[in-house]
């Protein structure tokens, strides 16, 4: 069985270890443009990349997208089978 990972899962580890906003933007643009995903979703992600003003804000967008698209949103928190762990990432502002 092949595990399918979302775009956000695939880029998150790298995005959270990079320190430069412009490098992150270039990495994500290249990664997303090369993927065969819904064009509307692709354009939405690329728009967020273009609008990113700080590394921390862009990382926050990635976190929120993971929560939304991976079914880990707050509406799931009260179900006993679901456990959500918050991860605090320290980064330097550009």
PDB file of N, CA, C and O in Angstrom:
ATOM      1  N   UNK A   1       0.837  -1.181   0.000  1.00  0.00           N
ATOM      2  CA  UNK A   1       0.000   0.000   0.000  1.00  0.00           C
ATOM      3  C   UNK A   1       0.886   1.249   0.000  1.00  0.00           C
ATOM      4  O   UNK A   1       1.832   1.346   0.783  1.00  0.00           O
ATOM      5  N   UNK A   2       0.582   2.180  -0.861  1.00  0.00           N
ATOM      6  CA  UNK A   2       1.342   3.417  -0.955  1.00  0.00           C
ATOM      7  C   UNK A   2       0.644   4.494  -0.138  1.00  0.00           C
ATOM      8  O   UNK A   2      -0.544   4.757  -0.325  1.00  0.00           O
ATOM      9  N   UNK A   3       1.385   5.110   0.765  1.00  0.00           N
ATOM     10  CA  UNK A   3       0.829   6.200   1.573  1.00  0.00           C
ATOM     11  C   UNK A   3       0.858   7.478   0.745  1.00  0.00           C
ATOM     12  O   UNK A   3       1.889   7.846   0.184  1.00  0.00           O
ATOM     13  N   UNK A   4      -0.279   8.141   0.679  1.00  0.00           N
ATOM     14  CA  UNK A   4      -0.377   9.391  -0.066  1.00  0.00           C
ATOM     15  C   UNK A   4      -0.280  10.542   0.920  1.00  0.00           C
ATOM     16  O   UNK A   4      -1.008  10.591   1.912  1.00  0.00           O
ATOM     17  N   UNK A   5       0.622  11.464   0.636  1.00  0.00           N
ATOM     18  CA  UNK A   5       0.797  12.630   1.498  1.00  0.00           C
ATOM     19  C   UNK A   5       0.326  13.872   0.764  1.00  0.00           C
ATOM     20  O   UNK A   5       0.520  14.009  -0.444  1.00  0.00           O
ATOM     21  N   UNK A   6      -0.285  14.761   1.499  1.00  0.00           N
ATOM     22  CA  UNK A   6      -0.717  16.019   0.906  1.00  0.00           C
ATOM     23  C   UNK A   6       0.501  16.875   0.570  1.00  0.00           C
ATOM     24  O   UNK A   6       1.607  16.629   1.051  1.00  0.00           O
ATOM     25  N   UNK A   7       0.273  17.877  -0.259  1.00  0.00           N
ATOM     26  CA  UNK A   7       1.334  18.834  -0.589  1.00  0.00           C
ATOM     27  C   UNK A   7       1.901  19.439   0.689  1.00  0.00           C
ATOM     28  O   UNK A   7       3.115  19.582   0.832  1.00  0.00           O
ATOM     29  N   UNK A   8       1.011  19.793   1.621  1.00  0.00           N
ATOM     30  CA  UNK A   8       1.454  20.449   2.853  1.00  0.00           C
ATOM     31  C   UNK A   8       2.300  19.519   3.715  1.00  0.00           C
ATOM     32  O   UNK A   8       3.272  19.957   4.330  1.00  0.00           O
ATOM     33  N   UNK A   9       1.939  18.245   3.763  1.00  0.00           N
ATOM     34  CA  UNK A   9       2.769  17.278   4.492  1.00  0.00           C
ATOM     35  C   UNK A   9       4.145  17.153   3.850  1.00  0.00           C
ATOM     36  O   UNK A   9       5.162  17.059   4.537  1.00  0.00           O
ATOM     37  N   UNK A  10       4.157  17.152   2.533  1.00  0.00           N
ATOM     38  CA  UNK A  10       5.410  16.967   1.810  1.00  0.00           C
ATOM     39  C   UNK A  10       6.367  18.144   1.968  1.00  0.00           C
ATOM     40  O   UNK A  10       7.582  17.949   1.985  1.00  0.00           O
ATOM     41  N   UNK A  11       5.843  19.353   2.083  1.00  0.00           N
ATOM     42  CA  UNK A  11       6.723  20.524   2.170  1.00  0.00           C
ATOM     43  C   UNK A  11       6.981  21.001   3.590  1.00  0.00           C
ATOM     44  O   UNK A  11       7.935  21.742   3.827  1.00  0.00           O
ATOM     45  N   UNK A  12       6.150  20.591   4.536  1.00  0.00           N
ATOM     46  CA  UNK A  12       6.211  21.179   5.880  1.00  0.00           C
ATOM     47  C   UNK A  12       7.565  20.998   6.575  1.00  0.00           C
ATOM     48  O   UNK A  12       8.084  21.958   7.144  1.00  0.00           O
ATOM     49  N   UNK A  13       8.137  19.824   6.544  1.00  0.00           N
ATOM     50  CA  UNK A  13       9.403  19.595   7.240  1.00  0.00           C
ATOM     51  C   UNK A  13      10.492  20.526   6.718  1.00  0.00           C
ATOM     52  O   UNK A  13      11.239  21.119   7.496  1.00  0.00           O
ATOM     53  N   UNK A  14      10.575  20.645   5.416  1.00  0.00           N
ATOM     54  CA  UNK A  14      11.588  21.528   4.825  1.00  0.00           C
ATOM     55  C   UNK A  14      11.296  22.984   5.141  1.00  0.00           C
ATOM     56  O   UNK A  14      12.198  23.735   5.514  1.00  0.00           O
ATOM     57  N   UNK A  15      10.041  23.387   4.993  1.00  0.00           N
ATOM     58  CA  UNK A  15       9.663  24.783   5.252  1.00  0.00           C
ATOM     59  C   UNK A  15       9.988  25.179   6.690  1.00  0.00           C
ATOM     60  O   UNK A  15      10.430  26.301   6.938  1.00  0.00           O
ATOM     61  N   UNK A  16       9.775  24.274   7.633  1.00  0.00           N
ATOM     62  CA  UNK A  16      10.012  24.605   9.039  1.00  0.00           C
ATOM     63  C   UNK A  16      11.490  24.582   9.431  1.00  0.00           C
ATOM     64  O   UNK A  16      11.841  25.031  10.522  1.00  0.00           O
ATOM     65  N   UNK A  17      12.355  24.071   8.568  1.00  0.00           N
ATOM     66  CA  UNK A  17      13.785  24.088   8.876  1.00  0.00           C
ATOM     67  C   UNK A  17      14.535  25.192   8.133  1.00  0.00           C
ATOM     68  O   UNK A  17      15.669  25.516   8.484  1.00  0.00           O
ATOM     69  N   UNK A  18      13.915  25.759   7.126  1.00  0.00           N
ATOM     70  CA  UNK A  18      14.553  26.839   6.365  1.00  0.00           C
ATOM     71  C   UNK A  18      14.472  28.147   7.147  1.00  0.00           C
ATOM     72  O   UNK A  18      13.534  28.363   7.914  1.00  0.00           O
ATOM     73  N   UNK A  19      15.454  29.009   6.950  1.00  0.00           N
ATOM     74  CA  UNK A  19      15.549  30.258   7.720  1.00  0.00           C
ATOM     75  C   UNK A  19      15.322  31.518   6.887  1.00  0.00           C
ATOM     76  O   UNK A  19      15.245  32.614   7.443  1.00  0.00           O
ATOM     77  N   UNK A  20      15.214  31.384   5.578  1.00  0.00           N
ATOM     78  CA  UNK A  20      15.119  32.547   4.706  1.00  0.00           C
ATOM     79  C   UNK A  20      13.802  32.524   3.937  1.00  0.00           C
ATOM     80  O   UNK A  20      13.507  31.553   3.241  1.00  0.00           O
ATOM     81  N   UNK A  21      13.012  33.582   4.059  1.00  0.00           N
ATOM     82  CA  UNK A  21      11.696  33.638   3.419  1.00  0.00           C
ATOM     83  C   UNK A  21      11.794  33.487   1.904  1.00  0.00           C
ATOM     84  O   UNK A  21      11.004  32.753   1.311  1.00  0.00           O
ATOM     85  N   UNK A  22      12.727  34.152   1.279  1.00  0.00           N
ATOM     86  CA  UNK A  22      12.837  34.068  -0.182  1.00  0.00           C
ATOM     87  C   UNK A  22      13.191  32.661  -0.650  1.00  0.00           C
ATOM     88  O   UNK A  22      12.702  32.210  -1.686  1.00  0.00           O
ATOM     89  N   UNK A  23      14.032  31.967   0.102  1.00  0.00           N
ATOM     90  CA  UNK A  23      14.365  30.581  -0.235  1.00  0.00           C
ATOM     91  C   UNK A  23      13.148  29.677  -0.059  1.00  0.00           C
ATOM     92  O   UNK A  23      12.916  28.777  -0.865  1.00  0.00           O
ATOM     93  N   UNK A  24      12.377  29.919   0.993  1.00  0.00           N
ATOM     94  CA  UNK A  24      11.153  29.146   1.226  1.00  0.00           C
ATOM     95  C   UNK A  24      10.178  29.369   0.074  1.00  0.00           C
ATOM     96  O   UNK A  24       9.601  28.417  -0.453  1.00  0.00           O
ATOM     97  N   UNK A  25      10.002  30.620  -0.310  1.00  0.00           N
ATOM     98  CA  UNK A  25       9.083  30.934  -1.410  1.00  0.00           C
ATOM     99  C   UNK A  25       9.493  30.207  -2.690  1.00  0.00           C
ATOM    100  O   UNK A  25       8.653  29.615  -3.369  1.00  0.00           O
ATOM    101  N   UNK A  26      10.763  30.253  -3.011  1.00  0.00           N
ATOM    102  CA  UNK A  26      11.250  29.601  -4.228  1.00  0.00           C
ATOM    103  C   UNK A  26      11.064  28.085  -4.149  1.00  0.00           C
ATOM    104  O   UNK A  26      10.638  27.454  -5.116  1.00  0.00           O
ATOM    105  N   UNK A  27      11.388  27.507  -2.991  1.00  0.00           N
ATOM    106  CA  UNK A  27      11.222  26.062  -2.792  1.00  0.00           C
ATOM    107  C   UNK A  27       9.764  25.646  -2.989  1.00  0.00           C
ATOM    108  O   UNK A  27       9.481  24.701  -3.726  1.00  0.00           O
ATOM    109  N   UNK A  28       8.847  26.344  -2.337  1.00  0.00           N
ATOM    110  CA  UNK A  28       7.428  25.976  -2.410  1.00  0.00           C
ATOM    111  C   UNK A  28       6.887  26.183  -3.822  1.00  0.00           C
ATOM    112  O   UNK A  28       6.151  25.336  -4.329  1.00  0.00           O
ATOM    113  N   UNK A  29       7.238  27.287  -4.458  1.00  0.00           N
ATOM    114  CA  UNK A  29       6.771  27.534  -5.831  1.00  0.00           C
ATOM    115  C   UNK A  29       7.214  26.411  -6.765  1.00  0.00           C
ATOM    116  O   UNK A  29       6.409  25.880  -7.530  1.00  0.00           O
ATOM    117  N   UNK A  30       8.478  26.058  -6.701  1.00  0.00           N
ATOM    118  CA  UNK A  30       9.005  24.997  -7.558  1.00  0.00           C
ATOM    119  C   UNK A  30       8.317  23.672  -7.265  1.00  0.00           C
ATOM    120  O   UNK A  30       7.931  22.949  -8.184  1.00  0.00           O
ATOM    121  N   UNK A  31       8.165  23.358  -5.990  1.00  0.00           N
ATOM    122  CA  UNK A  31       7.553  22.097  -5.586  1.00  0.00           C
ATOM    123  C   UNK A  31       6.110  22.009  -6.078  1.00  0.00           C
ATOM    124  O   UNK A  31       5.708  21.003  -6.662  1.00  0.00           O
ATOM    125  N   UNK A  32       5.337  23.063  -5.839  1.00  0.00           N
ATOM    126  CA  UNK A  32       3.905  23.054  -6.174  1.00  0.00           C
ATOM    127  C   UNK A  32       3.693  23.062  -7.686  1.00  0.00           C
ATOM    128  O   UNK A  32       2.817  22.360  -8.190  1.00  0.00           O
ATOM    129  N   UNK A  33       4.480  23.843  -8.405  1.00  0.00           N
ATOM    130  CA  UNK A  33       4.318  23.924  -9.863  1.00  0.00           C
ATOM    131  C   UNK A  33       4.560  22.581 -10.535  1.00  0.00           C
ATOM    132  O   UNK A  33       3.964  22.291 -11.572  1.00  0.00           O
ATOM    133  N   UNK A  34       5.429  21.760  -9.956  1.00  0.00           N
ATOM    134  CA  UNK A  34       5.760  20.462 -10.539  1.00  0.00           C
ATOM    135  C   UNK A  34       4.755  19.363 -10.196  1.00  0.00           C
ATOM    136  O   UNK A  34       4.853  18.254 -10.723  1.00  0.00           O
ATOM    137  N   UNK A  35       3.799  19.651  -9.329  1.00  0.00           N
ATOM    138  CA  UNK A  35       2.841  18.634  -8.897  1.00  0.00           C
ATOM    139  C   UNK A  35       1.567  18.671  -9.731  1.00  0.00           C
ATOM    140  O   UNK A  35       1.128  19.725 -10.191  1.00  0.00           O
ATOM    141  N   UNK A  36       0.995  17.504  -9.908  1.00  0.00           N
ATOM    142  CA  UNK A  36      -0.265  17.379 -10.644  1.00  0.00           C
ATOM    143  C   UNK A  36      -1.414  17.446  -9.640  1.00  0.00           C
ATOM    144  O   UNK A  36      -1.941  16.422  -9.206  1.00  0.00           O
ATOM    145  N   UNK A  37      -1.791  18.677  -9.281  1.00  0.00           N
ATOM    146  CA  UNK A  37      -2.893  18.877  -8.342  1.00  0.00           C
ATOM    147  C   UNK A  37      -3.923  19.790  -8.981  1.00  0.00           C
ATOM    148  O   UNK A  37      -3.670  20.409 -10.015  1.00  0.00           O
ATOM    149  N   UNK A  38      -5.071  19.862  -8.362  1.00  0.00           N
ATOM    150  CA  UNK A  38      -6.152  20.727  -8.809  1.00  0.00           C
ATOM    151  C   UNK A  38      -5.612  22.135  -9.052  1.00  0.00           C
ATOM    152  O   UNK A  38      -4.940  22.706  -8.193  1.00  0.00           O
ATOM    153  N   UNK A  39      -5.910  22.687 -10.223  1.00  0.00           N
ATOM    154  CA  UNK A  39      -5.370  23.997 -10.603  1.00  0.00           C
ATOM    155  C   UNK A  39      -5.813  25.103  -9.649  1.00  0.00           C
ATOM    156  O   UNK A  39      -5.041  26.015  -9.355  1.00  0.00           O
ATOM    157  N   UNK A  40      -7.044  25.027  -9.170  1.00  0.00           N
ATOM    158  CA  UNK A  40      -7.549  26.035  -8.225  1.00  0.00           C
ATOM    159  C   UNK A  40      -6.739  25.995  -6.925  1.00  0.00           C
ATOM    160  O   UNK A  40      -6.357  27.039  -6.397  1.00  0.00           O
ATOM    161  N   UNK A  41      -6.481  24.793  -6.415  1.00  0.00           N
ATOM    162  CA  UNK A  41      -5.676  24.637  -5.197  1.00  0.00           C
ATOM    163  C   UNK A  41      -4.247  25.115  -5.423  1.00  0.00           C
ATOM    164  O   UNK A  41      -3.661  25.780  -4.569  1.00  0.00           O
ATOM    165  N   UNK A  42      -3.696  24.772  -6.575  1.00  0.00           N
ATOM    166  CA  UNK A  42      -2.334  25.184  -6.908  1.00  0.00           C
ATOM    167  C   UNK A  42      -2.229  26.710  -6.912  1.00  0.00           C
ATOM    168  O   UNK A  42      -1.296  27.272  -6.338  1.00  0.00           O
ATOM    169  N   UNK A  43      -3.178  27.372  -7.555  1.00  0.00           N
ATOM    170  CA  UNK A  43      -3.151  28.836  -7.620  1.00  0.00           C
ATOM    171  C   UNK A  43      -3.334  29.462  -6.241  1.00  0.00           C
ATOM    172  O   UNK A  43      -2.742  30.500  -5.943  1.00  0.00           O
ATOM    173  N   UNK A  44      -4.149  28.833  -5.404  1.00  0.00           N
ATOM    174  CA  UNK A  44      -4.358  29.332  -4.043  1.00  0.00           C
ATOM    175  C   UNK A  44      -3.060  29.271  -3.236  1.00  0.00           C
ATOM    176  O   UNK A  44      -2.714  30.221  -2.534  1.00  0.00           O
ATOM    177  N   UNK A  45      -2.355  28.165  -3.338  1.00  0.00           N
ATOM    178  CA  UNK A  45      -1.083  28.010  -2.626  1.00  0.00           C
ATOM    179  C   UNK A  45      -0.061  29.024  -3.149  1.00  0.00           C
ATOM    180  O   UNK A  45       0.629  29.676  -2.365  1.00  0.00           O
ATOM    181  N   UNK A  46       0.030  29.149  -4.462  1.00  0.00           N
ATOM    182  CA  UNK A  46       0.994  30.084  -5.052  1.00  0.00           C
ATOM    183  C   UNK A  46       0.678  31.531  -4.680  1.00  0.00           C
ATOM    184  O   UNK A  46       1.587  32.342  -4.510  1.00  0.00           O
ATOM    185  N   UNK A  47      -0.595  31.850  -4.556  1.00  0.00           N
ATOM    186  CA  UNK A  47      -1.003  33.195  -4.131  1.00  0.00           C
ATOM    187  C   UNK A  47      -0.536  33.456  -2.697  1.00  0.00           C
ATOM    188  O   UNK A  47      -0.042  34.541  -2.390  1.00  0.00           O
ATOM    189  N   UNK A  48      -0.693  32.458  -1.823  1.00  0.00           N
ATOM    190  CA  UNK A  48      -0.227  32.594  -0.436  1.00  0.00           C
ATOM    191  C   UNK A  48       1.289  32.784  -0.384  1.00  0.00           C
ATOM    192  O   UNK A  48       1.798  33.563   0.422  1.00  0.00           O
ATOM    193  N   UNK A  49       1.995  32.072  -1.243  1.00  0.00           N
ATOM    194  CA  UNK A  49       3.452  32.222  -1.305  1.00  0.00           C
ATOM    195  C   UNK A  49       3.807  33.651  -1.702  1.00  0.00           C
ATOM    196  O   UNK A  49       4.647  34.289  -1.067  1.00  0.00           O
ATOM    197  N   UNK A  50       3.169  34.143  -2.744  1.00  0.00           N
ATOM    198  CA  UNK A  50       3.458  35.502  -3.222  1.00  0.00           C
ATOM    199  C   UNK A  50       3.130  36.563  -2.179  1.00  0.00           C
ATOM    200  O   UNK A  50       3.813  37.583  -2.090  1.00  0.00           O
ATOM    201  N   UNK A  51       2.085  36.325  -1.390  1.00  0.00           N
ATOM    202  CA  UNK A  51       1.641  37.310  -0.398  1.00  0.00           C
ATOM    203  C   UNK A  51       2.384  37.224   0.933  1.00  0.00           C
ATOM    204  O   UNK A  51       2.217  38.091   1.791  1.00  0.00           O
ATOM    205  N   UNK A  52       3.196  36.192   1.111  1.00  0.00           N
ATOM    206  CA  UNK A  52       3.904  36.001   2.383  1.00  0.00           C
ATOM    207  C   UNK A  52       4.855  37.159   2.647  1.00  0.00           C
ATOM    208  O   UNK A  52       5.692  37.495   1.809  1.00  0.00           O
ATOM    209  N   UNK A  53       4.717  37.764   3.821  1.00  0.00           N
ATOM    210  CA  UNK A  53       5.551  38.909   4.199  1.00  0.00           C
ATOM    211  C   UNK A  53       6.630  38.547   5.220  1.00  0.00           C
ATOM    212  O   UNK A  53       7.604  39.282   5.384  1.00  0.00           O
ATOM    213  N   UNK A  54       6.456  37.415   5.905  1.00  0.00           N
ATOM    214  CA  UNK A  54       7.469  36.974   6.866  1.00  0.00           C
ATOM    215  C   UNK A  54       7.488  35.452   6.906  1.00  0.00           C
ATOM    216  O   UNK A  54       6.501  34.790   6.585  1.00  0.00           O
ATOM    217  N   UNK A  55       8.616  34.925   7.300  1.00  0.00           N
ATOM    218  CA  UNK A  55       8.775  33.478   7.392  1.00  0.00           C
ATOM    219  C   UNK A  55       7.807  32.891   8.414  1.00  0.00           C
ATOM    220  O   UNK A  55       7.183  31.860   8.161  1.00  0.00           O
ATOM    221  N   UNK A  56       7.683  33.538   9.550  1.00  0.00           N
ATOM    222  CA  UNK A  56       6.799  33.032  10.609  1.00  0.00           C
ATOM    223  C   UNK A  56       5.346  32.996  10.138  1.00  0.00           C
ATOM    224  O   UNK A  56       4.636  32.021  10.386  1.00  0.00           O
ATOM    225  N   UNK A  57       4.907  34.046   9.467  1.00  0.00           N
ATOM    226  CA  UNK A  57       3.522  34.083   8.970  1.00  0.00           C
ATOM    227  C   UNK A  57       3.293  32.991   7.928  1.00  0.00           C
ATOM    228  O   UNK A  57       2.223  32.383   7.893  1.00  0.00           O
ATOM    229  N   UNK A  58       4.281  32.742   7.089  1.00  0.00           N
ATOM    230  CA  UNK A  58       4.118  31.689   6.093  1.00  0.00           C
ATOM    231  C   UNK A  58       4.092  30.318   6.755  1.00  0.00           C
ATOM    232  O   UNK A  58       3.313  29.451   6.357  1.00  0.00           O
ATOM    233  N   UNK A  59       4.931  30.117   7.757  1.00  0.00           N
ATOM    234  CA  UNK A  59       4.905  28.852   8.497  1.00  0.00           C
ATOM    235  C   UNK A  59       3.562  28.676   9.202  1.00  0.00           C
ATOM    236  O   UNK A  59       3.055  27.559   9.307  1.00  0.00           O
ATOM    237  N   UNK A  60       2.996  29.762   9.678  1.00  0.00           N
ATOM    238  CA  UNK A  60       1.669  29.710  10.299  1.00  0.00           C
ATOM    239  C   UNK A  60       0.624  29.273   9.271  1.00  0.00           C
ATOM    240  O   UNK A  60      -0.259  28.475   9.584  1.00  0.00           O
ATOM    241  N   UNK A  61       0.721  29.789   8.057  1.00  0.00           N
ATOM    242  CA  UNK A  61      -0.182  29.376   6.980  1.00  0.00           C
ATOM    243  C   UNK A  61      -0.067  27.868   6.738  1.00  0.00           C
ATOM    244  O   UNK A  61      -1.079  27.184   6.591  1.00  0.00           O
ATOM    245  N   UNK A  62       1.154  27.357   6.697  1.00  0.00           N
ATOM    246  CA  UNK A  62       1.363  25.921   6.485  1.00  0.00           C
ATOM    247  C   UNK A  62       0.727  25.121   7.623  1.00  0.00           C
ATOM    248  O   UNK A  62       0.063  24.114   7.374  1.00  0.00           O
ATOM    249  N   UNK A  63       0.924  25.560   8.863  1.00  0.00           N
ATOM    250  CA  UNK A  63       0.311  24.882  10.020  1.00  0.00           C
ATOM    251  C   UNK A  63      -1.206  24.863   9.901  1.00  0.00           C
ATOM    252  O   UNK A  63      -1.835  23.823  10.092  1.00  0.00           O
ATOM    253  N   UNK A  64      -1.785  26.002   9.590  1.00  0.00           N
ATOM    254  CA  UNK A  64      -3.239  26.088   9.464  1.00  0.00           C
ATOM    255  C   UNK A  64      -3.750  25.214   8.328  1.00  0.00           C
ATOM    256  O   UNK A  64      -4.798  24.580   8.454  1.00  0.00           O
ATOM    257  N   UNK A  65      -3.021  25.177   7.225  1.00  0.00           N
ATOM    258  CA  UNK A  65      -3.417  24.335   6.101  1.00  0.00           C
ATOM    259  C   UNK A  65      -3.348  22.860   6.487  1.00  0.00           C
ATOM    260  O   UNK A  65      -4.225  22.080   6.115  1.00  0.00           O
ATOM    261  N   UNK A  66      -2.319  22.476   7.224  1.00  0.00           N
ATOM    262  CA  UNK A  66      -2.233  21.092   7.698  1.00  0.00           C
ATOM    263  C   UNK A  66      -3.423  20.748   8.582  1.00  0.00           C
ATOM    264  O   UNK A  66      -4.030  19.687   8.435  1.00  0.00           O
ATOM    265  N   UNK A  67      -3.750  21.644   9.494  1.00  0.00           N
ATOM    266  CA  UNK A  67      -4.896  21.410  10.374  1.00  0.00           C
ATOM    267  C   UNK A  67      -6.181  21.266   9.574  1.00  0.00           C
ATOM    268  O   UNK A  67      -6.995  20.383   9.848  1.00  0.00           O
ATOM    269  N   UNK A  68      -6.360  22.120   8.601  1.00  0.00           N
ATOM    270  CA  UNK A  68      -7.588  22.106   7.803  1.00  0.00           C
ATOM    271  C   UNK A  68      -7.670  20.879   6.899  1.00  0.00           C
ATOM    272  O   UNK A  68      -8.667  20.158   6.921  1.00  0.00           O
ATOM    273  N   UNK A  69      -6.634  20.643   6.111  1.00  0.00           N
ATOM    274  CA  UNK A  69      -6.698  19.609   5.088  1.00  0.00           C
ATOM    275  C   UNK A  69      -6.374  18.212   5.590  1.00  0.00           C
ATOM    276  O   UNK A  69      -6.672  17.229   4.912  1.00  0.00           O
ATOM    277  N   UNK A  70      -5.773  18.108   6.755  1.00  0.00           N
ATOM    278  CA  UNK A  70      -5.468  16.793   7.302  1.00  0.00           C
ATOM    279  C   UNK A  70      -6.478  16.373   8.362  1.00  0.00           C
ATOM    280  O   UNK A  70      -6.279  15.364   9.038  1.00  0.00           O
ATOM    281  N   UNK A  71      -7.555  17.130   8.515  1.00  0.00           N
ATOM    282  CA  UNK A  71      -8.612  16.758   9.448  1.00  0.00           C
ATOM    283  C   UNK A  71      -8.222  16.896  10.902  1.00  0.00           C
ATOM    284  O   UNK A  71      -8.725  16.155  11.747  1.00  0.00           O
ATOM    285  N   UNK A  72      -7.338  17.825  11.213  1.00  0.00           N
ATOM    286  CA  UNK A  72      -6.898  18.005  12.587  1.00  0.00           C
ATOM    287  C   UNK A  72      -7.419  19.302  13.184  1.00  0.00           C
ATOM    288  O   UNK A  72      -6.855  19.811  14.153  1.00  0.00           O
ATOM    289  N   UNK A  73      -8.479  19.836  12.618  1.00  0.00           N
ATOM    290  CA  UNK A  73      -9.019  21.111  13.084  1.00  0.00           C
ATOM    291  C   UNK A  73      -9.605  21.025  14.479  1.00  0.00           C
ATOM    292  O   UNK A  73      -9.761  19.938  15.036  1.00  0.00           O
ATOM    293  N   UNK A  74      -9.926  22.173  15.032  1.00  0.00           N
ATOM    294  CA  UNK A  74     -10.431  22.258  16.403  1.00  0.00           C
ATOM    295  C   UNK A  74     -11.749  21.522  16.600  1.00  0.00           C
ATOM    296  O   UNK A  74     -12.057  21.107  17.718  1.00  0.00           O
ATOM    297  N   UNK A  75     -12.533  21.352  15.541  1.00  0.00           N
ATOM    298  CA  UNK A  75     -13.789  20.633  15.699  1.00  0.00           C
ATOM    299  C   UNK A  75     -13.567  19.157  16.000  1.00  0.00           C
ATOM    300  O   UNK A  75     -14.513  18.463  16.373  1.00  0.00           O
ATOM    301  N   UNK A  76     -12.366  18.669  15.851  1.00  0.00           N
ATOM    302  CA  UNK A  76     -12.044  17.268  16.141  1.00  0.00           C
ATOM    303  C   UNK A  76     -11.492  17.075  17.551  1.00  0.00           C
ATOM    304  O   UNK A  76     -11.355  15.941  18.009  1.00  0.00           O
ATOM    305  N   UNK A  77     -11.179  18.152  18.233  1.00  0.00           N
ATOM    306  CA  UNK A  77     -10.444  18.063  19.494  1.00  0.00           C
ATOM    307  C   UNK A  77     -11.217  17.362  20.614  1.00  0.00           C
ATOM    308  O   UNK A  77     -10.595  16.756  21.486  1.00  0.00           O
ATOM    309  N   UNK A  78     -12.515  17.423  20.619  1.00  0.00           N
ATOM    310  CA  UNK A  78     -13.297  16.835  21.701  1.00  0.00           C
ATOM    311  C   UNK A  78     -13.589  15.353  21.516  1.00  0.00           C
ATOM    312  O   UNK A  78     -14.182  14.728  22.395  1.00  0.00           O
ATOM    313  N   UNK A  79     -13.191  14.793  20.409  1.00  0.00           N
ATOM    314  CA  UNK A  79     -13.391  13.365  20.193  1.00  0.00           C
ATOM    315  C   UNK A  79     -12.265  12.602  20.882  1.00  0.00           C
ATOM    316  O   UNK A  79     -11.095  12.903  20.648  1.00  0.00           O
ATOM    317  N   UNK A  80     -12.589  11.619  21.726  1.00  0.00           N
ATOM    318  CA  UNK A  80     -11.582  10.916  22.520  1.00  0.00           C
ATOM    319  C   UNK A  80     -10.483  10.246  21.700  1.00  0.00           C
ATOM    320  O   UNK A  80      -9.350  10.148  22.170  1.00  0.00           O
ATOM    321  N   UNK A  81     -10.783   9.786  20.499  1.00  0.00           N
ATOM    322  CA  UNK A  81      -9.776   9.080  19.719  1.00  0.00           C
ATOM    323  C   UNK A  81      -8.740  10.009  19.105  1.00  0.00           C
ATOM    324  O   UNK A  81      -7.676   9.563  18.675  1.00  0.00           O
ATOM    325  N   UNK A  82      -9.048  11.288  19.065  1.00  0.00           N
ATOM    326  CA  UNK A  82      -8.134  12.248  18.446  1.00  0.00           C
ATOM    327  C   UNK A  82      -7.302  12.961  19.501  1.00  0.00           C
ATOM    328  O   UNK A  82      -7.819  13.405  20.527  1.00  0.00           O
ATOM    329  N   UNK A  83      -6.042  13.059  19.239  1.00  0.00           N
ATOM    330  CA  UNK A  83      -5.138  13.786  20.119  1.00  0.00           C
ATOM    331  C   UNK A  83      -4.383  14.790  19.268  1.00  0.00           C
ATOM    332  O   UNK A  83      -3.808  14.436  18.239  1.00  0.00           O
ATOM    333  N   UNK A  84      -4.386  16.016  19.691  1.00  0.00           N
ATOM    334  CA  UNK A  84      -3.682  17.057  18.960  1.00  0.00           C
ATOM    335  C   UNK A  84      -2.566  17.588  19.839  1.00  0.00           C
ATOM    336  O   UNK A  84      -2.783  17.958  20.992  1.00  0.00           O
ATOM    337  N   UNK A  85      -1.392  17.620  19.286  1.00  0.00           N
ATOM    338  CA  UNK A  85      -0.237  18.134  20.003  1.00  0.00           C
ATOM    339  C   UNK A  85       0.215  19.421  19.341  1.00  0.00           C
ATOM    340  O   UNK A  85       0.413  19.470  18.127  1.00  0.00           O
ATOM    341  N   UNK A  86       0.374  20.437  20.126  1.00  0.00           N
ATOM    342  CA  UNK A  86       0.862  21.713  19.589  1.00  0.00           C
ATOM    343  C   UNK A  86       2.376  21.687  19.561  1.00  0.00           C
ATOM    344  O   UNK A  86       3.020  21.239  20.510  1.00  0.00           O
ATOM    345  N   UNK A  87       2.926  22.158  18.490  1.00  0.00           N
ATOM    346  CA  UNK A  87       4.371  22.240  18.351  1.00  0.00           C
ATOM    347  C   UNK A  87       4.734  23.710  18.220  1.00  0.00           C
ATOM    348  O   UNK A  87       4.229  24.413  17.345  1.00  0.00           O
ATOM    349  N   UNK A  88       5.604  24.156  19.088  1.00  0.00           N
ATOM    350  CA  UNK A  88       6.052  25.538  19.029  1.00  0.00           C
ATOM    351  C   UNK A  88       7.402  25.549  18.340  1.00  0.00           C
ATOM    352  O   UNK A  88       8.340  24.863  18.748  1.00  0.00           O
ATOM    353  N   UNK A  89       7.475  26.334  17.297  1.00  0.00           N
ATOM    354  CA  UNK A  89       8.697  26.402  16.519  1.00  0.00           C
ATOM    355  C   UNK A  89       9.297  27.782  16.694  1.00  0.00           C
ATOM    356  O   UNK A  89       8.657  28.796  16.416  1.00  0.00           O
ATOM    357  N   UNK A  90      10.532  27.805  17.157  1.00  0.00           N
ATOM    358  CA  UNK A  90      11.214  29.079  17.322  1.00  0.00           C
ATOM    359  C   UNK A  90      11.963  29.390  16.038  1.00  0.00           C
ATOM    360  O   UNK A  90      12.747  28.575  15.552  1.00  0.00           O
ATOM    361  N   UNK A  91      11.717  30.568  15.494  1.00  0.00           N
ATOM    362  CA  UNK A  91      12.422  30.993  14.296  1.00  0.00           C
ATOM    363  C   UNK A  91      12.843  32.439  14.447  1.00  0.00           C
ATOM    364  O   UNK A  91      12.316  33.181  15.276  1.00  0.00           O
ATOM    365  N   UNK A  92      13.785  32.811  13.642  1.00  0.00           N
ATOM    366  CA  UNK A  92      14.213  34.198  13.621  1.00  0.00           C
ATOM    367  C   UNK A  92      13.412  34.915  12.555  1.00  0.00           C
ATOM    368  O   UNK A  92      13.167  34.374  11.477  1.00  0.00           O
ATOM    369  N   UNK A  93      13.004  36.141  12.863  1.00  0.00           N
ATOM    370  CA  UNK A  93      12.328  36.966  11.869  1.00  0.00           C
ATOM    371  C   UNK A  93      13.349  37.406  10.838  1.00  0.00           C
ATOM    372  O   UNK A  93      14.517  37.621  11.161  1.00  0.00           O
ATOM    373  N   UNK A  94      12.904  37.540   9.594  1.00  0.00           N
ATOM    374  CA  UNK A  94      13.800  38.041   8.535  1.00  0.00           C
ATOM    375  C   UNK A  94      14.112  39.491   8.754  1.00  0.00           C
ATOM    376  O   UNK A  94      14.848  40.090   7.970  1.00  0.00           O
TER     377      UNK A  94
END
